Amino acid sequence: MNVLEERILKDGMVKEGNVLKVDSFLNHQMDIKLFEEMGKEFKKRFAGKNINKILTIESSGIGIACVVAQQFDVPVVFAKKSRSINLEGEMYVAEVESFTHKCKNNVIVSKKFLTPEDHVLIIDDFLANGCALQGLIQIVQSAGATVEGIGIAIEKGFQTGGRMIRNLGYQLESLAIVDRMDASTGEIVFRQNESLASC
Amino acid sequence: MNVLEERILKDGMVKEGNVLKVDSFLNHQMDIKLFEEMGKEFKKRFAGKNINKILTIESSGIGIACVVAQQFDVPVVFAKKSRSINLEGEMYVAEVESFTHKCKNNVIVSKKFLTPEDHVLIIDDFLANGCALQGLIQIVQSAGATVEGIGIAIEKGFQTGGRMIRNLGYQLESLAIVDRMDASTGEIVFRQNESLASC
């Protein structure tokens, strides 16, 4: 069990509707020392990858991405979310449909900050159905850049996003994969070793 | 001239309407090494202050706050901006009116993450008219916590926010204070030494 899984068991709270509340250390109050440990783990898992930029999405991905970036010694670009497009200049825009909220959002990155020379590590706090992530991948591809890997703090393994991204051949590393959780008992079960899973 | 001022002169762009574009290193693409230098400078300027928490506001304050927090060895809380209030649980809410956009926004922090025991350093990327900052100060006061200081990357010295905050007695440290800028020539003039300014 890694440091993030331990922390989820200690301070995470399961709520009705498959909500895992981790706002005391991950996405409202942020434990920077924990982020440093997560950065070291991502550095190990993406060792040997040629990464020159980290891409994330506002808001709760930004803090993790900035601390992880110190391990890779690269800049961070954060994509903006917007219902409308009103940013100045040339932008990559991916329209993504939210499974959860039944609405469409634009994911936007300035063309200045992603080029065909970029080898990108995508970082985000949560992966469930993977809408935001699909938008980020679409944008990296639009730029002609390369997705070297995807690092996620918490993946909801019982939703479809992670499987789909792995099926597409991406190296997706989630530090904690929740396979089952129960709001009535508070139980949280992590995936033991994903490489052992078989269809 | 400090490292941030040098970078603004090198990569910042002045646009019509008193817009200073710093999206290549501060608030869209983020230079984490620069943020580390900024963190060291804030640590010097707030030396001796008893700070146990950093408060910032989404989105572009978060990256700076997380890297600055490493110097102070404290957690970061980021306030959420929302037109409506739909977050679960007990929240501190400050309604702030935007001078620029002529609209009202709510600045929101969970009551769990600010208490009377907290000694708070507020961090943000920009200070112009100071609306967001006023909301953050209001929230710290609502919690019965103490504002130990305010650290800003870039202050537009020709707008009213900075003077008002200093007049209220807060220690406000802006790493770069732009006193004048000109979109037609691209000229940017920084305040030399604010302590020498007199009324």
HADDOCK unambig.tbl for C-alpha pairs under 7 A between the chains (distance, minus, plus):
assign (segid A and resid 28 and name CA) (segid B and resid 77 and name CA) 5.69 0.50 0.50
assign (segid A and resid 28 and name CA) (segid B and resid 78 and name CA) 5.73 0.50 0.50
assign (segid A and resid 29 and name CA) (segid B and resid 75 and name CA) 6.85 0.50 0.50
assign (segid A and resid 29 and name CA) (segid B and resid 76 and name CA) 5.64 0.50 0.50
assign (segid A and resid 29 and name CA) (segid B and resid 77 and name CA) 4.19 0.50 0.50
assign (segid A and resid 29 and name CA) (segid B and resid 78 and name CA) 6.59 0.50 0.50
assign (segid A and resid 29 and name CA) (segid B and resid 113 and name CA) 6.74 0.50 0.50
assign (segid A and resid 30 and name CA) (segid B and resid 75 and name CA) 5.64 0.50 0.50
assign (segid A and resid 30 and name CA) (segid B and resid 76 and name CA) 5.12 0.50 0.50
assign (segid A and resid 30 and name CA) (segid B and resid 77 and name CA) 6.11 0.50 0.50
assign (segid A and resid 31 and name CA) (segid B and resid 75 and name CA) 5.08 0.50 0.50
assign (segid A and resid 31 and name CA) (segid B and resid 76 and name CA) 6.91 0.50 0.50
assign (segid A and resid 32 and name CA) (segid B and resid 66 and name CA) 6.62 0.50 0.50
assign (segid A and resid 32 and name CA) (segid B and resid 70 and name CA) 6.96 0.50 0.50
assign (segid A and resid 32 and name CA) (segid B and resid 75 and name CA) 5.98 0.50 0.50
assign (segid A and resid 58 and name CA) (segid B and resid 59 and name CA) 6.19 0.50 0.50
assign (segid A and resid 59 and name CA) (segid B and resid 58 and name CA) 6.19 0.50 0.50
assign (segid A and resid 59 and name CA) (segid B and resid 59 and name CA) 5.37 0.50 0.50
assign (segid A and resid 62 and name CA) (segid B and resid 62 and name CA) 6.52 0.50 0.50
assign (segid A and resid 62 and name CA) (segid B and resid 63 and name CA) 5.83 0.50 0.50
assign (segid A and resid 63 and name CA) (segid B and resid 62 and name CA) 5.83 0.50 0.50
assign (segid A and resid 63 and name CA) (segid B and resid 63 and name CA) 5.17 0.50 0.50
assign (segid A and resid 63 and name CA) (segid B and resid 66 and name CA) 5.78 0.50 0.50
assign (segid A and resid 66 and name CA) (segid B and resid 32 and name CA) 6.61 0.50 0.50
assign (segid A and resid 66 and name CA) (segid B and resid 63 and name CA) 5.78 0.50 0.50
assign (segid A and resid 67 and name CA) (segid B and resid 67 and name CA) 6.76 0.50 0.50
assign (segid A and resid 70 and name CA) (segid B and resid 32 and name CA) 6.96 0.50 0.50
assign (segid A and resid 75 and name CA) (segid B and resid 29 and name CA) 6.86 0.50 0.50
assign (segid A and resid 75 and name CA) (segid B and resid 30 and name CA) 5.65 0.50 0.50
assign (segid A and resid 75 and name CA) (segid B and resid 31 and name CA) 5.08 0.50 0.50
assign (segid A and resid 75 and name CA) (segid B and resid 32 and name CA) 5.97 0.50 0.50
assign (segid A and resid 76 and name CA) (segid B and resid 29 and name CA) 5.63 0.50 0.50
assign (segid A and resid 76 and name CA) (segid B and resid 30 and name CA) 5.12 0.50 0.50
assign (segid A and resid 76 and name CA) (segid B and resid 31 and name CA) 6.91 0.50 0.50
assign (segid A and resid 77 and name CA) (segid B and resid 28 and name CA) 5.70 0.50 0.50
assign (segid A and resid 77 and name CA) (segid B and resid 29 and name CA) 4.19 0.50 0.50
assign (segid A and resid 77 and name CA) (segid B and resid 30 and name CA) 6.11 0.50 0.50
assign (segid A and resid 78 and name CA) (segid B and resid 28 and name CA) 5.73 0.50 0.50
assign (segid A and resid 78 and name CA) (segid B and resid 29 and name CA) 6.59 0.50 0.50
assign (segid A and resid 113 and name CA) (segid B and resid 29 and name CA) 6.74 0.50 0.50
